[in-house]
Amino acid sequence: MNLMENARCQAAEIVRAAYKAAVLAGALPEAGVPAVAVETPKDAANGDWASTFAMQCAKPLRMPPRKIAEALLGAMVLDGTYFEQVTIAGPGFLNFTLGSRWYADALRAVEGLGRDYGRTKAENPEKIMVEFVSANPTGPMHMGNARGGVLGDCLAEVLSWAGNDVTREFYINDAGNQVDKFAHSVEGRYIQALRGVDAVAFDPSWYQGADIKELADELIRIHGEKLLDLPEEERRQIITEYGLPANIAKMERDLERYKIKYDVWFRESGLHDSGFVEDTVALLEKAGATYEQDGALWLRSTGFGCDKDDVLRRANGFYTYFAADIAYHRNKFDVRGFDRVINIWGADHHGHVARLQRALDAIGLDGSHRLEIVLMQLVRMMQDGEVVRMSKRTGKSLTLSDLLDEIPVDAARFFFNSRAAETQMEFDLDLAVKQDSENPLYYVQYAHARICSVLRGVAPSTPDAAPDLALLTHEDEKQLIKNIALLPDEIRMAARDRDPSKLNKFGVQLAGRYHKFYDSCRIKDAEPALRDARLALCRAARQTIENVLSIIGVEAPERM
């Protein structure tokens, strides 16, 4: 239920009805008039909603806007509506002021819907997949994965609250060159650990991380020196079959610790094993979108307006990662029937976006419209005013796991979701653990805990009777109610703009409104009927803050 939108629509209907009534009364001529526009006024002192209909009608009605506005006002009927008055300002603005009925209904909506308050029904609901993180299982997750994980998870939640059928998916890159390089890397460290660093030259292109050495040590504990006696291919197969599942399991544990749970873990290897990559490339060939050169099969990406062509199948017969990516997205649309797919990618992948979309266009899947890519900028971790790249605990490159050892999970989620994906951000580790109002997460959580404290300490004078919400006339009470009523629209806009950080900003604003109300409106010492009404407002504010934090994946503590 969106009380703000309901009021806007009602204001438009009041103006439409007034125009018809004014025409019947002879106060205005009949003509082809535009649709009624109703918007939020720039200055809140002018009312809650404003219509420019009188100015819009000046030309078709051939009258001064102010005269049109006066005729409309004279024909308006506000009985039974959400508005207590309409005034004229400037050249003909019609300014609507909400009445006590709207404020009461806004609070009742929160009470009636509870933990579902803010959920809406989409006008055209879609089956949407959000794919995010999808880190290579060849090493630990880094800070880009940490930011992308929260942005993807929060976006999926926002889209679900906005009325869509949403699936969260992790794409496991368990095929191709990176897996071969992973096996060689672990094998090299395994041999060096047993026979010395000079026993094998460690290729500079191999993975260099400490996690590779740790896997080699684990294999020594399990197999000892036995793997040394095996043929290279068999040895690397054993390494891959142990190492990849071990890394994937660690990713799952880290992501679950991060409060991220996927509906689907999809393996790239399944696309190759089933022949789906080969079939997809055949479709591109049939569509005339490919050509052969030097024994390789190329996609005519330049024919789609891209800056270069792409190899689909190398001269050695192996399919490229790009070919697998096209097949993967074909699977999303053609096999699993998603209406829309949204991927969270690092900004360094921007050149890949158009090529993938156009490849899907070529096989009739309308990738240009149905595939959306949210490009995420880099994040800099800061502490004591300096950039942090290494973990204090391990002395190694900072990973997601290291971060969650340094700061609370809730702080990581809230701070990573505090900026839109396309903006670069600095993550202040010192601020994230601060226990004061400078920390935006603390500020919002404290508001929730403060409300819970009020509700524990003050009992309604008539607990079984409905409070008289018409008593809530103080300006800070009304501003808090209007803020509470914005949640459904905030969720809708966050889903529309693919920007879940709007919920962080809304939560901080709502907390500020509650603190202001708390400081200016006595609760415990108020006259009983007014106290009961203010307690109802407290309950609505508490529920709204809880729902906002729930969408972000953050706890709403009752005590702090």
JOZI-V226056 format. One record per helix or strand. SS is the DSSP state (helix for helix, strand for strand). FROM is the first residue (numbers start at 0). TO is the last residue. If there is no record, write none. Layout:
SS_FROM_TO ; SS_FROM_TO
//
This chain:
helix_2_23 ; strand_37_38 ; helix_43_45 ; strand_48_50 ; helix_52_55 ; helix_57_60 ; helix_64_74 ; strand_82_88 ; strand_92_97 ; helix_99_115 ; strand_126_130 ; helix_142_160 ; strand_164_171 ; helix_176_194 ; helix_209_222 ; helix_225_228 ; helix_231_256 ; strand_263_266 ; helix_267_272 ; helix_275_285 ; strand_289_292 ; strand_295_298 ; helix_300_303 ; strand_309_312 ; strand_318_318 ; helix_320_334 ; strand_339_345 ; helix_346_361 ; helix_366_369 ; strand_370_375 ; strand_378_382 ; strand_385_386 ; strand_389_389 ; strand_396_396 ; helix_399_405 ; helix_408_415 ; strand_424_427 ; helix_428_431 ; helix_439_456 ; helix_468_470 ; helix_474_484 ; helix_486_495 ; helix_500_519 ; helix_527_551
//
